[in-house]
Amino acid sequence: MNIKTMATSGIIAALYVAVTFLIAPFGFTNIQFRLSEMFNHLVVFNKKYIVGVVLGVFIANMLFSELGPIDLVFGVGHSLLALSITILSAKWIKGLYLRMFFNTLVFTFTMFIIAWELNIVMEWPFLLTWFFIAVSEFVVMAVGIPIMVALNKRLNFSKLI
């Protein structure tokens, strides 16, 4: 990994943590309204962003989650799995908006991992928890599409890393 990629990954991780901190009370509940999740769309522009996003999830969960070390396993594992699926799908899914919509669906569906964690730790009902956090993830990711597209026009994400 070159210096530019390392530095960009560090900046992405820091931005993820900072945005998570801004709304921390709403990012670790049964609604999981975590605005920083829109950074998940970065892998659509360049797969190298996976490092910064996953590192950001790890640090944010380590600093702000009340669930303890289990959240590092489930939260980071969820992000790694969903981002990897999106990266692998790029071979078959063409077009920026289509890939971002697919990424939104992947993250929405795979929220069952977080629902499973919350069921284990908090004893929340699995299906109801999955429904609420999937809906909130869908909203954040869907709202994130035009935001990330607008930022890309200004920053050109594919060439930043």
C-alpha positions in Angstrom: 0.0 0.0 0.0 1.5 3.3 -1.0 1.6 6.5 1.1 -1.2 8.2 -0.8 -3.5 5.2 -0.2 -2.6 5.0 3.4 -3.2 8.7 4.0 -6.5 8.7 2.2 -7.6 5.6 4.1 -6.7 7.4 7.3 -8.7 10.4 6.3 -11.7 8.3 5.4 -11.5 6.5 8.7 -11.3 9.8 10.6 -14.3 11.2 8.7 -16.3 8.0 9.4 -15.5 8.3 13.1 -16.2 12.1 13.2 -19.6 11.8 11.5 -20.5 8.8 13.7 -19.6 10.9 16.8 -21.9 13.7 15.7 -24.9 11.5 15.9 -23.6 8.9 18.4 -26.8 8.5 20.4 -28.6 7.5 17.2 -26.0 5.3 15.7 -26.0 2.5 18.3 -29.7 1.9 19.0 -32.3 -0.4 17.5 -32.7 2.2 14.8 -29.0 2.5 13.9 -29.3 5.9 12.2 -25.6 6.3 11.4 -25.0 8.9 8.8 -21.4 7.8 8.3 -22.7 4.7 6.6 -23.0 6.7 3.4 -19.2 6.4 3.2 -19.9 2.7 2.3 -20.6 4.0 -1.2 -16.9 4.9 -1.7 -16.1 1.3 -2.7 -18.3 1.9 -5.8 -15.7 4.5 -7.0 -12.6 2.5 -6.0 -12.3 -0.8 -4.1 -9.3 0.6 -2.2 -11.6 2.6 0.0 -12.6 -0.6 1.8 -9.6 -0.1 4.1 -10.6 3.4 5.3 -14.2 2.5 5.7 -13.6 -0.7 7.7 -11.0 1.0 9.8 -13.5 3.8 10.5 -16.1 1.2 11.6 -13.6 -0.5 13.9 -12.6 2.8 15.6 -16.1 4.1 15.8 -17.4 0.9 17.4 -14.4 0.7 19.7 -14.9 4.3 20.9 -18.7 4.7 21.0 -20.4 1.3 21.2 -21.8 0.2 24.6 -21.9 -3.5 23.4 -18.2 -4.1 23.9 -15.8 -6.2 21.9 -18.6 -8.2 20.3 -19.5 -5.1 18.3 -16.0 -5.1 16.8 -16.6 -8.6 15.5 -20.1 -8.2 14.3 -19.9 -4.6 13.1 -16.6 -4.8 11.4 -17.5 -8.3 10.0 -20.8 -6.9 8.6 -19.1 -4.0 6.9 -16.3 -6.2 5.5 -18.8 -8.7 4.1 -21.1 -6.2 2.6 -18.3 -4.1 1.1 -16.7 -7.2 -0.4 -20.0 -8.3 -2.0 -20.3 -4.8 -3.6 -16.7 -4.9 -4.8 -17.1 -8.4 -6.3 -20.4 -7.3 -8.0 -18.6 -4.6 -10.0 -17.7 -7.2 -12.6 -21.4 -7.7 -13.5 -23.1 -4.4 -12.4 -22.2 -1.5 -14.6 -23.2 2.1 -14.0 -22.6 4.2 -11.0 -26.2 4.6 -9.8 -26.9 0.9 -10.3 -23.9 -0.1 -8.3 -24.8 2.3 -5.5 -28.3 1.1 -5.4 -27.0 -2.5 -5.3 -24.7 -1.5 -2.5 -27.6 0.0 -0.6 -29.6 -3.2 -1.0 -26.6 -5.4 0.2 -26.1 -3.3 3.3 -29.8 -3.3 4.0 -30.2 -7.0 3.7 -27.0 -7.9 5.6 -28.2 -5.9 8.6 -29.4 -9.3 9.8 -25.9 -9.7 11.2 -26.3 -6.6 13.4 -29.8 -7.8 14.3 -28.3 -11.1 15.4 -25.7 -9.3 17.5 -28.4 -7.2 19.2 -30.5 -10.3 19.7 -27.6 -12.0 21.4 -26.4 -9.1 23.6 -29.5 -7.1 24.3 -32.1 -9.9 23.8 -34.0 -7.7 21.3 -36.4 -9.6 19.1 -34.5 -10.6 15.9 -37.0 -10.0 13.2 -38.3 -6.7 14.6 -34.8 -5.5 15.2 -33.7 -6.5 11.7 -36.7 -4.7 10.2 -35.9 -1.4 12.0 -32.2 -1.3 11.5 -32.6 -2.5 7.8 -35.1 0.4 7.2 -32.8 2.9 8.8 -29.8 1.6 6.9 -31.7 1.8 3.6 -32.7 5.4 4.3 -29.1 6.5 5.2 -27.6 4.7 2.2 -30.3 5.9 -0.2 -29.9 9.5 1.0 -26.2 9.0 0.7 -26.4 8.2 -3.1 -27.0 11.8 -4.3 -24.6 13.2 -1.6 -21.8 10.9 -2.7 -22.4 11.6 -6.4 -22.3 15.4 -5.7 -19.1 15.0 -3.7 -17.6 12.8 -6.5 -18.2 15.6 -9.0 -16.1 17.9 -6.9 -13.5 15.4 -5.6 -13.3 12.6 -8.2 -13.2 9.7 -5.7 -11.8 7.2 -8.2 -8.5 9.2 -8.5 -8.1 10.3 -4.8 -6.7 7.0 -3.6 
